[in-house]
Amino acid sequence: MSEPVDLLVIGLGYVGLPLAREAVQAGLSVRGFDVSPRVVRGLNAGTSHIDGVSDEDIAQLRAAGFTATCDEDNFGAPRAVVVCVPTPLDDVGQPDLSKVIGATGMVGRRLRRGMLVVLESTTFPGTTDNIVRPILEESGLRAGEDFGLAFSPERIDPGNGEYGVRNTPKIVGGYTSGCTRRAMEFYSRFVVKVVAAKSTREAEMAKILENTYRQVNIALVNEMAMLSHELGVDLWNAIDCATTKPFGFAPFQPGPGVGGHCIPIDPLYLSYQARMLGWRSQLIDLAQEINDSMPRYVVERAARMLLRHGAELTDSRVLVLGVTYKADISDQRESPADDVVRHLRTHGADVTYHDPYVGHWAVDDVAVPYADDLDAALRTADLTVVLQWHSPYREHVDGSRTRMLFDTRGWLADRDVAVL
């Protein structure tokens, strides 16, 4: 398939697929690439694999000519390529750019004069210029002269019904000012507002800054939650009161830990780069430490609740509600629920779970039994721990059906139940 298309999206997950959808809806011809044959088969059969993009959306994409492939020989002749592959951490907690490098190599082997290449995968400042560019220039073409090169951080928020690709401002930073202009013109075709960064590095830093800001402030309220419990203070009410200030305060809520594709990972990219420069990112590292400690703290609080009623975690029946990283989606990436269950099992608890979006769940390859009958599970569990308030729970779980209820998200902060 060598016919020209407006856009090739590499990586058809939570970032790439919504991007492809918006581009197609704006009238662009789009092709997608993913390394997973399962994902590609599903998309070509009209089936979505992510929250926020429905099967109906895929049908509309297909009707507009969108096809997916896992064969790089089927790249075609795209005018623009956007790379949206994962950038996880490796086994020792350092940035793993192998997927970015692999995708860039594929693009470089098919790079054409006049093509625009944009990296959207979150990474540390300097990646686009120092890692992506040299790989592409092995083609003999030069960035800023023969092809455009830019970085544009993804700002996808799974489950957010208000803000998506089209109406979330798009930051763009090019290798040269000309590259920035080209990338802005491209995104302006399907994004309402495009913002120019000074260069690729500022665009890369903006993304990490956004999520580090959230990591640090979540750590602050998590620490405040632990301290407030010891002081007998209702932190949720204190947050509500502080939020009435019309300036100088932005509310964050405590929880059982942080999850998702951004907050637990992105700040560590900056921390890694600081170490490479001989610096120590003290605030980032401390925030990570506090947030990572929350699953253990949740289980410690649970154990104390049982002890006050003459029971122990060992052999107690504990029901966990909501195991995704945020409400009303099926995404479990980096969910703190995994660590909560690990700590519960370490204490010998008999753990079951319920989640309307997750039908099967295993922690460390050991299945967690699913509570098919939620009402019966609420009645019989010695302790129910709410880790995520999915919408179906908000009218169904109020503490009246449970022996003991521990709400780690503060939904029942005004009720006579234990909250974080």
Solvent accessible surface area in square Angstrom, and as a share of the most:
residue,aa,sasa,rsa
1,M,102,0.46
2,S,86,0.55
3,E,85,0.38
4,P,81,0.51
5,V,11,0.06
6,D,23,0.12
7,L,0,0.00
8,L,0,0.00
9,V,0,0.00
10,I,2,0.01
11,G,8,0.08
12,L,0,0.00
13,G,26,0.25
14,Y,36,0.14
15,V,21,0.12
16,G,0,0.00
17,L,0,0.00
18,P,11,0.07
19,L,3,0.02
20,A,0,0.00
21,R,41,0.15
22,E,23,0.10
23,A,0,0.00
24,V,16,0.09
25,Q,109,0.49
26,A,48,0.37
27,G,63,0.61
28,L,8,0.04
29,S,47,0.31
30,V,7,0.04
31,R,10,0.04
32,G,0,0.00
33,F,7,0.03
34,D,19,0.10
35,V,115,0.66
36,S,29,0.18
37,P,69,0.44
38,R,154,0.56
39,V,11,0.06
40,V,11,0.07
41,R,156,0.57
42,G,21,0.20
43,L,0,0.00
44,N,53,0.27
45,A,82,0.63
46,G,18,0.17
47,T,68,0.40
48,S,20,0.13
49,H,64,0.29
50,I,18,0.09
51,D,32,0.17
52,G,60,0.58
53,V,5,0.03
54,S,56,0.36
55,D,77,0.40
56,E,118,0.53
57,D,27,0.14
58,I,0,0.00
59,A,55,0.43
60,Q,95,0.42
61,L,2,0.01
62,R,83,0.30
63,A,94,0.73
64,A,66,0.51
65,G,52,0.50
66,F,1,0.01
67,T,42,0.24
68,A,8,0.06
69,T,10,0.06
70,C,58,0.35
71,D,65,0.33
72,E,45,0.20
73,D,99,0.52
74,N,40,0.21
75,F,5,0.02
76,G,12,0.12
77,A,13,0.10
78,P,8,0.05
79,R,129,0.47
80,A,4,0.03
81,V,2,0.01
82,V,0,0.00
83,V,4,0.02
84,C,11,0.07
85,V,18,0.10
86,P,80,0.50
87,T,18,0.11
88,P,42,0.26
89,L,45,0.22
90,D,56,0.29
91,D,153,0.79
92,V,118,0.68
93,G,29,0.28
94,Q,69,0.31
95,P,21,0.13
96,D,36,0.19
97,L,18,0.09
98,S,65,0.42
99,K,92,0.39
100,V,0,0.00
101,I,79,0.40
102,G,39,0.38
103,A,4,0.03
104,T,3,0.02
105,G,14,0.13
106,M,21,0.10
107,V,3,0.02
108,G,11,0.10
109,R,154,0.56
110,R,68,0.25
111,L,19,0.09
112,R,125,0.46
113,R,170,0.62
114,G,41,0.40
115,M,6,0.03
116,L,3,0.01
117,V,4,0.02
118,V,0,0.00
119,L,3,0.02
120,E,3,0.01
121,S,5,0.03
122,T,11,0.06
123,T,1,0.00
124,F,26,0.11
125,P,15,0.09
126,G,3,0.03
127,T,0,0.00
128,T,0,0.00
129,D,20,0.10
130,N,85,0.44
131,I,47,0.24
132,V,4,0.02
133,R,57,0.21
134,P,54,0.34
135,I,34,0.17
136,L,0,0.00
137,E,27,0.12
138,E,144,0.65
139,S,51,0.33
140,G,52,0.50
141,L,24,0.12
142,R,107,0.39
143,A,7,0.06
144,G,35,0.34
145,E,143,0.64
146,D,27,0.14
147,F,4,0.02
148,G,2,0.02
149,L,0,0.00
150,A,0,0.00
151,F,0,0.00
152,S,0,0.00
153,P,0,0.00
154,E,9,0.04
155,R,76,0.28
156,I,29,0.15
157,D,62,0.32
158,P,7,0.04
159,G,51,0.49
160,N,55,0.28
161,G,88,0.84
162,E,121,0.54
163,Y,110,0.42
164,G,35,0.34
165,V,16,0.09
166,R,140,0.51
167,N,63,0.33
168,T,25,0.14
169,P,50,0.31
170,K,14,0.06
171,I,18,0.09
172,V,0,0.00
173,G,0,0.00
174,G,2,0.02
175,Y,76,0.29
176,T,51,0.30
177,S,78,0.51
178,G,24,0.23
179,C,3,0.02
180,T,13,0.08
181,R,144,0.53
182,R,89,0.32
183,A,0,0.00
184,M,49,0.22
185,E,116,0.52
186,F,17,0.07
187,Y,0,0.00
188,S,66,0.42
189,R,131,0.48
190,F,9,0.04
191,V,5,0.03
192,V,98,0.56
193,K,121,0.51
194,V,25,0.14
195,V,59,0.34
196,A,57,0.44
197,A,21,0.16
198,K,178,0.75
199,S,30,0.20
200,T,0,0.00
201,R,101,0.37
202,E,74,0.33
203,A,0,0.00
204,E,0,0.00
205,M,75,0.33
206,A,24,0.18
207,K,7,0.03
208,I,0,0.00
209,L,114,0.57
210,E,55,0.25
211,N,5,0.03
212,T,13,0.08
213,Y,110,0.42
214,R,108,0.39
215,Q,0,0.00
216,V,33,0.19
217,N,34,0.18
218,I,25,0.13
219,A,4,0.03
220,L,99,0.49
221,V,15,0.09
222,N,0,0.00
223,E,88,0.40
224,M,86,0.38
225,A,1,0.01
226,M,47,0.21
227,L,96,0.48
228,S,9,0.06
229,H,68,0.30
230,E,117,0.52
231,L,120,0.60
232,G,71,0.68
233,V,74,0.43
234,D,70,0.36
235,L,12,0.06
236,W,24,0.08
237,N,83,0.43
238,A,42,0.32
239,I,11,0.06
240,D,94,0.49
241,C,77,0.46
242,A,39,0.30
243,T,59,0.34
244,T,109,0.63
245,K,100,0.42
246,P,120,0.76
247,F,140,0.58
248,G,81,0.78
249,F,87,0.36
250,A,52,0.40
251,P,58,0.37
252,F,31,0.13
253,Q,94,0.42
254,P,2,0.01
255,G,3,0.03
256,P,0,0.00
257,G,7,0.07
258,V,20,0.11
259,G,11,0.10
260,G,1,0.01
261,H,36,0.16
262,C,11,0.07
263,I,13,0.07
264,P,14,0.09
265,I,18,0.09
266,D,4,0.02
267,P,0,0.00
268,L,33,0.17
269,Y,2,0.01
270,L,35,0.18
271,S,0,0.00
272,Y,42,0.16
273,Q,41,0.18
274,A,16,0.13
275,R,111,0.40
276,M,114,0.51
277,L,130,0.65
278,G,72,0.69
279,W,186,0.65
280,R,163,0.60
281,S,19,0.12
282,Q,118,0.53
283,L,115,0.57
284,I,19,0.10
285,D,40,0.21
286,L,91,0.45
287,A,3,0.02
288,Q,21,0.09
289,E,114,0.51
290,I,22,0.11
291,N,1,0.01
292,D,86,0.44
293,S,20,0.13
294,M,0,0.00
295,P,4,0.03
296,R,115,0.42
297,Y,19,0.07
298,V,1,0.00
299,V,1,0.00
300,E,75,0.34
301,R,9,0.03
302,A,1,0.00
303,A,20,0.16
304,R,86,0.31
305,M,10,0.04
306,L,1,0.00
307,L,105,0.52
308,R,159,0.58
309,H,127,0.57
310,G,76,0.73
311,A,35,0.27
312,E,109,0.49
313,L,7,0.04
314,T,76,0.44
315,D,117,0.61
316,S,8,0.05
317,R,105,0.38
318,V,1,0.01
319,L,0,0.00
320,V,0,0.00
321,L,0,0.00
322,G,0,0.00
323,V,0,0.00
324,T,4,0.02
325,Y,30,0.11
326,K,49,0.21
327,A,30,0.23
328,D,53,0.27
329,I,2,0.01
330,S,47,0.30
331,D,6,0.03
332,Q,58,0.26
333,R,86,0.31
334,E,95,0.43
335,S,8,0.05
336,P,9,0.05
337,A,1,0.01
338,D,37,0.19
339,D,57,0.30
340,V,1,0.00
341,V,0,0.00
342,R,89,0.32
343,H,53,0.24
344,L,1,0.01
345,R,71,0.26
346,T,112,0.65
347,H,79,0.35
348,G,33,0.31
349,A,12,0.09
350,D,75,0.39
351,V,9,0.05
352,T,42,0.24
353,Y,1,0.00
354,H,22,0.10
355,D,1,0.00
356,P,59,0.37
357,Y,83,0.32
358,V,9,0.05
359,G,66,0.63
360,H,135,0.60
361,W,11,0.04
362,A,41,0.32
363,V,1,0.00
364,D,89,0.46
365,D,144,0.75
366,V,85,0.49
367,A,57,0.44
368,V,5,0.03
369,P,76,0.48
370,Y,71,0.27
371,A,12,0.10
372,D,125,0.65
373,D,85,0.44
374,L,25,0.12
375,D,51,0.26
376,A,28,0.22
377,A,16,0.13
378,L,1,0.00
379,R,139,0.51
380,T,64,0.37
381,A,6,0.05
382,D,28,0.14
383,L,0,0.00
384,T,1,0.01
385,V,2,0.01
386,V,0,0.00
387,L,4,0.02
388,Q,11,0.05
389,W,7,0.03
390,H,0,0.00
391,S,55,0.35
392,P,72,0.45
393,Y,1,0.00
394,R,82,0.30
395,E,167,0.75
396,H,51,0.23
397,V,1,0.01
398,D,49,0.26
399,G,20,0.20
400,S,92,0.59
401,R,95,0.35
402,T,21,0.12
403,R,139,0.51
404,M,25,0.11
405,L,7,0.04
406,F,0,0.00
407,D,0,0.00
408,T,0,0.00
409,R,65,0.24
410,G,13,0.12
411,W,122,0.43
412,L,3,0.01
413,A,27,0.21
414,D,126,0.65
415,R,121,0.44
416,D,152,0.79
417,V,33,0.19
418,A,28,0.21
419,V,30,0.17
420,L,9,0.04
